[in-house]
Amino acid sequence: MSKKEFLKSLNRRLCALPADEREKALSYYSELIDDRTENGSTEEAAVDALGTIPQIADEILSEAEKNGTRLKKRMPKGVKTLLIVLAALFGLAAVASASLTVSGHFIVGDSLQWQKLEDSYDLSSTGRIETDFDIYSLSVGVSKDEKVHIIRWENPTVVSFKTEQFADGIKFTQRTKPFMGFMTNIMYKSCTLLVPESFAGELVLSVTTGDLTVEGISGPSVDAKATTGDLELKNCSFPCISAGCTTGDVIIDSCSVGKGDFAGRSDGLSGTVTVNGTTADVNLKSVEAADSINIKVTTGEILLSGIASEKLSVKTTTGDVNLYKCECDDTEIKTTTGSIKGTMTGAITDYTIESDNTTGKNLLPESMEGGDKKLNVHATTGDILIRFEKAE
Amino acid sequence: MDIQLKRGLIEICVLSAMLKEPTYGYKLIRDVSPYMEISESTLYPILKRLNDDGSITSRTMEHNGRLRKYYQITPDGRARISEFLRDWQDVMKAYYFIEREAAHV
């Protein structure tokens, strides 16, 4: 079994645990697999050495129960469907009677009274906005006025939401309370953060099980982290991006980094895109970076199209790398078992090439001098199928 | 071996493996396993218990471009080892007596 499959499957088995406990267990096992592979074991062998998933999950769950962690009840699917139907009915009843609906010890999260709340804050345009959410999904957009707005659903039985203001910034924290029951309405788990158009400070965004989307933002530097959710940055321009995902996927679409207004900023990271993922798939589409793009994942697939950057560095262990229309002066791609496929912009003679793989096809020369651009491609057992095409 | 006894022993072994320097999961297993049977899945709840009762603290640091959690023993944890060593002097006395007597049979 691959690391990705192992973590996904363990995550499912641990669904009764609170999100932070589950996250701790997953990162513990992820680290152990990495340490074993680093010491010369194959990924498969590293995963096999851990024991069986049901055993591992039982050990974690029974220990959590002993420590008094309240586990969410697991239900057979049929019962769940029935309860959802009941929940919907209760929900209607709750609206009608404006009273809480709690059935026994089991909380039907959706039928509790949820409140949509919006707060707005003044913040200096170079300040810092931080989020730390465990169940909320976060979407970030542009505010219509000069204030920071945070819009979310709250219910004191299920979630707590905290806002801290500092001299140079603001931090929003959301935690799920331990409760037995379920929520099916994803609307209650969504949070919207709107930042002023003039905001050029720092966005430090972290979500655990929800997704994170940033759209149409221009100005701040972005550090975005999603653990099991997906991460998407779209139509943005930033001085720099740092994105991290454990099991979710990363999508960066139509973004420019360190270009235009942000060119020549003095901080060392200006113009760089950094993506780190464990089992994440990474998809970059129409991304321009003034300086460099660095992508590092363990088992994810990487798809790059329409990339322009001075430097491009891609590292993956078992995933494939697909490239289309990439224009970079210095490109380095490394995989162990994955294949590297696609097209680079320009003629082959534009490049100084180094490539090697032990088994598998290789369409590139192993060593070729003369070009102005550098292209280094290394795959151990995967194929190297890179062709060249002229810019349009 | 009695399960409670084994559990207690593993906890002290894990604590002892941290005495020299902060250490991480994979290394703990390698250091302890020659002396006590320990696996990844048994180590996890042990670390959690030791952390909850204040015998260890942990912090996450970067290693080779990824994150690794390092565990460090606290003064409370050291006190537990001292206590163990004191208690076991009596146990060892009994052990040698039993061993000696059994050898005669």
Interface residues (C-beta under 8 A of the other chain):
Chain A: A25 S27 Y28 Y29 E31 L32 D34 D35 R36 E38 N39 A49 L50 G51 Q55 I56 E59 I60 E63 N67 N276 T278 K296
Chain B: Y24 G25 Y26 K27 I29 S39 E40 S41 T42 Y44 P45 L47 K48 R49 D52 N64 G65 R66 L67 R68 K69
